[in-house]
Amino acid sequence: MNHIEDLSQLEDHLNYRFSDRSFLSTALRHSSYVNEQADANLEDNERLEFLGDAVLNLVIGDALMHNFPGVSEGNLSRMRSNLVNETQLAEIARQISLGPFIRLGKGESQTNGREKNSILSDVLEAVIAAVYLDGGFESAYRLVSRHFKPLLSGARPARLNTDCKSLLQEYSQVHLKEIPRYRVVSEMGPDHDKTFQVCLKTRDIEAMGYGKSKKAAEQDAARIALEILKERGLKE
């Protein structure tokens, strides 16, 4: 199968046809691949990733504004952070089978780079930018809305008003006989617009949370841990 056929398959998964496929080709080109090529003019996807992040945040922000007209700016920001993060983006990338189309260097290929959340999420953002450059904002809006629809449908501002950390701590002390531990795993983005990733552990439960502050990320991790407990039959 040649690369043109590859891109045609990916267009089927995206439900979008490019007028200029060079945008898509660039979006799929990881820096590790470009670094191994002789062509000095070959561009990697990092600039598109930057643009795609902005387009994605605008689309999700617009969708949340329309879906939740009475919700405050702070809560909307936290809702968007819960929707737009590395884990969620990587999952959507897997749903559209993006991994096999990514062009990686030998080292990244050998270490299973096509399954890494960081690479999948970055490439998805670059693909969103490629659609934006090729078909304009409306095309990018439709693409994001289609693939984020389940997440947007499940967004609930009421969750933000619940002190999940306190609920989890109370449950964990009574039923698990220990206090949840929180650890900052990473800080992403510029200083004025950071997103924090926090890892929570309590007994055999581990959850990752994201937020625009450490406290918000801890609340998100606690919320996810509570959902895991509910699936296991959490005692009320």
C-alpha positions in Angstrom: 0.0 0.0 0.0 1.5 3.4 -1.0 1.3 6.6 1.0 -1.5 8.1 -1.2 -3.7 5.1 -0.5 -2.8 5.4 3.2 -4.0 9.0 3.2 -7.2 8.1 1.4 -8.0 5.6 4.1 -7.3 8.2 6.8 -9.6 10.6 5.1 -12.3 8.0 5.3 -11.7 7.7 9.1 -11.8 11.5 9.4 -14.8 11.8 7.1 -13.0 14.7 5.4 -11.4 15.0 1.9 -8.4 17.2 1.5 -8.1 19.6 -1.5 -4.3 19.7 -0.7 -3.1 16.5 0.9 0.3 18.1 1.7 -1.3 19.6 4.8 -2.2 16.1 6.0 1.2 14.7 5.1 2.9 17.3 7.2 0.6 16.7 10.1 1.6 13.0 10.2 5.3 13.7 10.1 6.9 13.4 13.5 10.2 15.3 14.2 12.0 11.9 14.7 11.1 11.0 11.1 12.2 14.3 9.6 15.5 14.2 11.5 16.4 11.0 9.7 15.6 12.3 6.2 18.1 13.9 3.7 15.7 16.6 2.6 16.5 19.7 4.6 13.2 21.3 3.5 11.0 18.6 4.9 8.8 20.0 7.6 7.7 18.2 10.8 4.3 18.6 12.4 5.2 20.8 15.4 3.9 24.1 13.9 0.7 22.4 12.9 0.4 21.0 16.4 0.7 24.5 17.8 -2.1 25.8 15.5 -4.3 22.7 16.1 -4.2 23.2 19.8 -5.6 26.8 19.4 -8.3 25.7 16.9 -9.3 22.8 19.2 -9.6 25.0 22.3 -11.6 27.6 20.3 -14.1 24.9 19.0 -14.5 23.2 22.4 -14.9 26.6 24.0 -17.5 27.7 21.6 -19.4 24.4 22.0 -19.4 24.7 25.8 -20.6 28.3 25.6 -23.6 27.2 23.5 -24.3 24.1 25.5 -24.0 25.7 29.0 -25.2 29.3 28.7 -25.5 29.8 32.4 -22.1 28.5 33.4 -19.3 30.9 34.6 -16.1 31.5 32.8 -14.1 29.6 35.5 -16.2 26.5 35.3 -16.2 26.6 31.5 -12.4 26.7 31.6 -12.3 23.7 33.9 -14.7 21.8 31.8 -12.6 22.5 28.7 -9.4 21.3 30.5 -11.2 18.1 31.4 -12.1 17.6 27.7 -8.9 18.8 26.0 -6.0 16.9 27.5 -3.5 14.3 26.4 -5.4 11.3 27.5 -8.7 12.3 25.8 -7.0 13.3 22.6 -5.0 10.1 22.4 -8.2 8.1 22.9 -9.9 9.9 20.0 -6.7 9.3 17.9 -7.1 5.6 18.6 -10.8 5.6 17.7 -9.9 7.0 14.2 -6.9 4.6 13.9 -4.5 7.4 13.5 -1.4 5.6 14.8 -0.6 3.5 11.7 -0.5 6.6 9.6 2.1 8.5 11.7 5.6 8.7 10.2 8.2 8.1 12.9 11.9 7.7 13.1 13.4 4.3 13.7 13.9 4.8 17.4 10.3 5.9 18.0 9.0 3.1 15.9 11.0 0.5 17.8 9.7 1.8 21.2 6.1 1.6 20.0 5.7 5.3 19.5 2.4 5.0 17.6 0.8 3.9 20.9 2.3 6.8 23.0 -0.4 9.2 24.3 1.9 12.1 23.8 2.6 11.4 20.1 -1.0 10.5 19.3 -2.4 13.6 20.9 0.1 15.9 19.2 -0.6 14.4 15.8 -4.3 14.7 16.3 -3.9 18.4 17.0 -1.7 18.7 13.9 -4.4 16.9 11.8 -7.0 19.4 13.1 -4.8 22.2 12.0 -4.4 20.6 8.6 -8.2 20.4 8.1 -8.4 24.1 9.2 -5.8 25.2 6.7 -7.2 23.1 3.9 -11.0 23.7 4.4 -11.3 26.6 6.8 -12.7 27.0 10.3 -16.1 25.4 9.5 -14.5 22.2 8.3 -12.3 22.1 11.4 -15.4 22.8 13.6 -17.3 19.9 12.0 -14.4 17.5 12.4 -13.9 18.4 16.1 -17.6 18.4 16.9 -18.0 15.0 15.3 -15.2 13.3 17.1 -15.7 15.1 20.5 -19.4 14.6 20.5 -19.5 11.8 23.1 -17.3 13.8 25.4 -19.3 17.0 25.0 -22.5 15.1 25.6 -21.1 13.8 28.9 -19.8 17.2 30.1 -21.7 18.2 33.2 -21.0 21.5 35.1 -22.5 20.0 38.2 -19.5 17.8 38.6 -17.4 20.9 39.1 -19.4 21.9 42.2 -18.7 18.7 43.9 -15.7 18.4 46.2 -14.5 15.1 44.9 -11.3 15.2 46.9 -13.2 15.3 50.2 -15.6 12.6 49.1 -12.8 10.4 48.0 -10.8 11.0 51.2 -13.8 10.2 53.4 -14.5 7.0 51.4 -10.9 6.0 51.3 -10.3 6.4 55.0 -13.4 4.4 55.9 -13.3 1.6 53.4 -9.7 1.5 52.1 -8.0 2.4 55.4 -5.7 4.9 53.8 -5.5 8.5 52.5 -5.2 9.2 48.8 -1.8 10.4 47.6 -1.5 13.1 44.9 1.6 13.8 42.8 2.2 16.3 40.0 3.4 14.4 37.0 3.8 17.2 34.5 3.1 20.8 33.7 2.2 21.6 30.1 1.9 24.9 28.2 3.3 28.4 28.7 3.6 30.0 32.2 0.4 32.1 31.7 -1.7 29.1 30.6 -0.4 25.9 32.2 -2.2 22.6 32.4 -1.2 20.4 35.3 -1.3 16.6 35.2 -1.7 14.9 38.6 -1.5 11.2 39.4 -3.6 10.0 42.3 -3.1 6.6 44.1 -5.1 5.0 46.8 -4.8 1.2 47.4 -4.9 -0.4 44.0 -6.6 2.6 42.3 -4.6 5.0 40.1 -6.1 7.9 38.2 -4.8 10.8 36.2 -6.3 14.3 36.4 -5.9 17.5 34.5 -6.6 21.1 35.3 -5.4 24.7 35.0 -4.3 24.6 38.6 -2.9 21.8 40.8 -6.1 21.9 42.9 -8.3 21.5 39.8 -6.1 18.6 38.5 -6.4 16.9 41.9 -10.2 17.3 41.9 -10.3 15.9 38.4 -8.2 12.9 39.4 -10.4 12.3 42.5 -13.5 12.5 40.3 -12.1 9.8 38.0 -11.1 7.6 41.0 -14.7 7.9 42.3 -16.0 6.8 39.0 -13.7 3.8 39.1 -15.0 3.0 42.6 -18.6 3.3 41.4 -18.0 0.8 38.6 -16.7 -1.6 41.3 -19.8 -1.1 43.4 -18.8 1.8 45.7 -20.6 1.6 49.1 -22.8 4.6 49.6 
